[in-house]
Amino acid sequence: MQYLHTMVRIRDIDESLDFYCGKLGLKEVRRIESEKGRFTLIFLAADEDEQRAEADKAPMVELTYNWDPEEYQGGRNFGHLAYRVDDIYATCQKLMDAGVTINRPPRDGYMAFIKSPDGISIELLQKGDARDPAEPWASMENTGSW
């Protein structure tokens, strides 16, 4: 058995690509459009997985855009996506500077949560050991749900 991808339904391709690629830093590695099925599939990989993903050998996120409008709810009951980052504080600052809400700040120097435009929770984990607690993160309160 091999883990391939996690599928997330999206409402708006441009908004979602801005979030996942422009802000979170994932790379689009493949796109499939089905006129008959009336959908677009966009496969994304983390930068360290990009080359392996192009050969279909790394886990990816599959964004599914259905051409006929639908309303999606319940992002939290899905659980979350998780990514390891080199510097939790720098990553969260970059996301905040880009207008992303840090729902659960990295008070512990190790873990943070954000949400996609479609309400999917995304966990960010510090690579290696936790960083020493630092402001403004150490005293920052949670915002919304995560």
C-alpha positions as CSV (number, residue, x, y, z in Angstrom):
1,M,0.0,0.0,0.0
2,Q,1.2,3.5,-0.8
3,Y,-0.2,6.8,0.4
4,L,-0.9,9.0,-2.7
5,H,-2.8,12.2,-1.8
6,T,-5.5,13.9,0.2
7,M,-8.4,15.5,-1.8
8,V,-9.8,18.9,-0.7
9,R,-12.8,20.4,-2.6
10,I,-12.4,24.1,-3.3
11,R,-14.8,26.9,-4.4
12,D,-12.4,29.2,-6.2
13,I,-9.2,28.1,-8.1
14,D,-7.4,31.4,-8.0
15,E,-8.1,32.0,-4.3
16,S,-7.1,28.5,-3.4
17,L,-3.9,28.6,-5.5
18,D,-3.0,32.0,-4.0
19,F,-3.3,30.4,-0.5
20,Y,-1.7,27.0,-1.1
21,C,1.0,28.1,-3.5
22,G,1.4,31.9,-3.1
23,K,1.2,31.9,0.7
24,L,1.8,28.4,2.0
25,G,4.5,27.7,-0.6
26,L,3.2,24.4,-2.3
27,K,4.0,23.8,-6.0
28,E,1.5,22.8,-8.6
29,V,2.8,19.6,-10.2
30,R,-0.1,18.4,-12.3
31,R,-3.5,19.6,-13.5
32,I,-6.3,17.6,-15.0
33,E,-9.5,19.2,-16.6
34,S,-12.5,17.0,-17.4
35,E,-15.0,18.6,-19.7
36,K,-17.2,15.5,-19.4
37,G,-17.0,15.3,-15.6
38,R,-17.1,19.1,-15.3
39,F,-14.2,19.3,-12.8
40,T,-10.6,20.4,-12.5
41,L,-8.0,18.5,-10.4
42,I,-4.9,20.3,-9.3
43,F,-2.1,18.3,-7.6
44,L,0.2,20.2,-5.2
45,A,3.4,19.1,-3.5
46,A,5.7,20.6,-0.8
47,D,8.9,22.0,-2.2
48,E,11.0,19.2,-0.8
49,D,8.6,16.7,-2.5
50,E,8.2,18.4,-5.8
51,Q,10.5,16.2,-7.9
52,R,9.2,13.0,-6.3
53,A,5.6,14.2,-6.8
54,E,6.1,14.8,-10.5
55,A,7.0,11.1,-10.8
56,D,3.9,10.2,-8.6
57,K,6.2,9.0,-5.8
58,A,5.3,11.6,-3.0
59,P,2.2,12.4,-1.1
60,M,0.3,15.4,-2.5
61,V,-2.8,17.5,-1.9
62,E,-5.4,17.3,-4.7
63,L,-7.5,20.4,-5.0
64,T,-10.8,19.5,-6.7
65,Y,-12.8,22.3,-8.3
66,N,-16.3,21.2,-9.5
67,W,-17.5,23.5,-12.3
68,D,-21.1,23.5,-11.1
69,P,-21.4,25.6,-7.9
70,E,-21.7,23.7,-4.6
71,E,-21.6,24.9,-1.0
72,Y,-19.0,23.1,1.1
73,Q,-19.2,23.0,4.9
74,G,-17.6,21.0,7.7
75,G,-13.9,21.6,7.1
76,R,-13.1,20.8,10.7
77,N,-14.7,17.3,10.6
78,F,-12.2,16.5,7.9
79,G,-9.3,16.8,10.4
80,H,-6.3,18.6,9.0
81,L,-3.4,18.6,6.6
82,A,0.1,18.8,8.2
83,Y,3.4,20.2,7.0
84,R,6.8,20.3,8.6
85,V,8.6,23.7,8.3
86,D,12.2,24.8,8.8
87,D,11.3,27.8,11.0
88,I,7.8,27.9,12.5
89,Y,8.1,31.5,13.5
90,A,9.3,32.8,10.1
91,T,6.6,30.7,8.4
92,C,3.9,32.1,10.6
93,Q,5.2,35.6,10.2
94,K,5.3,35.2,6.4
95,L,1.7,33.9,6.4
96,M,0.5,36.7,8.7
97,D,2.2,39.3,6.4
98,A,0.2,37.8,3.5
99,G,-3.1,38.2,5.4
100,V,-3.5,34.6,6.7
101,T,-4.9,34.3,10.2
102,I,-2.9,32.2,12.6
103,N,-5.7,30.4,14.4
104,R,-3.4,28.6,16.8
105,P,-0.1,30.5,17.2
106,P,3.1,28.6,17.8
107,R,3.3,29.4,21.5
108,D,5.3,26.3,22.2
109,G,7.7,27.0,19.3
110,Y,6.6,23.8,17.6
111,M,3.0,23.8,16.4
112,A,0.6,26.2,14.7
113,F,-2.7,26.0,12.8
114,I,-4.1,28.0,10.0
115,K,-7.1,27.6,7.7
116,S,-7.5,27.5,3.9
117,P,-10.0,29.8,2.2
118,D,-12.4,26.7,2.2
119,G,-12.0,26.2,6.0
120,I,-9.5,23.3,5.9
121,S,-7.3,23.2,9.0
122,I,-3.6,23.1,8.3
123,E,-1.1,22.1,11.0
124,L,2.4,23.5,10.7
125,L,5.1,21.7,12.7
126,Q,8.7,22.8,13.4
127,K,11.3,20.6,11.9
128,G,13.4,19.0,14.7
129,D,13.1,20.2,18.2
130,A,10.8,23.0,19.3
131,R,12.2,26.5,19.1
132,D,12.5,28.5,22.3
133,P,9.2,30.4,23.1
134,A,9.4,33.9,21.6
135,E,7.1,36.9,21.3
136,P,4.7,37.8,19.9
137,W,3.9,34.1,19.6
138,A,4.3,33.1,23.2
139,S,1.5,35.4,24.4
140,M,-0.7,35.3,21.3
141,E,-4.2,34.0,21.8
142,N,-6.1,31.5,19.6
143,T,-8.3,33.0,16.9
144,G,-11.4,31.2,15.9
145,S,-11.3,27.4,15.6
146,W,-8.6,25.2,14.3
